[in-house]
Amino acid sequence: EAEEALRSRLMAARRFLQEHAQYGLPELEPVSRHFQKKGCSVLQFPNGYLPHWLEGQALSQHYFALDDYGCNTLFNRLLNRLRYRFDLRDPAYRRLLLISKEPWPEAQQRRLEDALRGEAQSAPAPVLSQDPGFLNLQEQVVSLLEKRRGPLGDAFFLLNEREKHIGLLLDSVRELERLNAQPLHKIALRRLKEKR
């Protein structure tokens, strides 16, 4: 459902979403059973808390659109630094499998699960906009956009103003057409009522 929301609104051209739609999502249980049949120990961990994953994917479209490696890298590092340790919980975008050829003693398995889940269950993740790194990234993006806009910025402003004027003219034309479609005595009567 999360992928469909992105595919239908924001990320239609992203290859990984197209592949998932075309071939389906990987099935977890058959993979897990395959390794268990071979005598391996298999632990599953949630990864990519779905609300955070969806927000990150939507925001990342702005940074990808800049075609600037530095901005993309900063954004991904910021997400990983602030969110990763809080994203090992359900509902999750993906599942990680930790597979061992040797069985784990139960106590070791519990310690491993606790260590890998960490803070995910106990605390809310930090808000991106409250981190200085996020504000630094936004400052870099604004600077990049200003450099790229240059003289084009004035042209875009003038084009937008012209579009506003065209819209106003079209509204006037539609109003005139509506008035022309009415009998003259009804228009005169309405105007008299308005003046009273």
C-alpha positions, 0 to 999 in steps of 0.5 A: 500500500505504501509503495502504491501510494508513492507509485501513483503520486510521486515516484512513477519512474523509480525502477525499484517500484516498477520492479516490485509492481511487475514481479511482486514483493519477495516472500519471506517465509519460503526463504526462511524455510529454505535455510531452516531446512538446511539446519541454519538458525534464522532470525527476522528483524523489522527494518524501515518503520513504515511511517518513517520510510514513507516520509523519507521516500517522499522527501527524498524526491526533492533532493533527487530532483536537484541532481546534486550528489552532495544534497542526496548524500547529506539527506541520506546520512541525516536519515540514517543518523537520526532514524535508523535505530528507531526504525527496527520495528513494525510495521516495517517496509522490509525484514532483515534475515540474520542466518547462521550455519550454527544454532544460537544458544537461546540466551545469545539469541535474546541478547542479539535480538535486544541489541539489534532492536535497541531503542526502536521500541522504547522512544520516539524518533527525533523530528528531522526539522529539529536537527541542525543538520536538517537546517544546514541541508535546507540552507545548501538546497536554497543556495543551490537553487538560487545559483541555478535560477539566476536570470531564469528566475526573472523569466519564471516570475514574469511567466507566472505573472502573465499566466495570472493575467491570462486566467483573469481574462479567461474568467472575464470572458466566461462571465461575458458568455454567461451574461450573453446567454441570459435574456436582457430583461433578466440582467437588467432586473438583477442589476436593479436589485443589486443597486437597491 
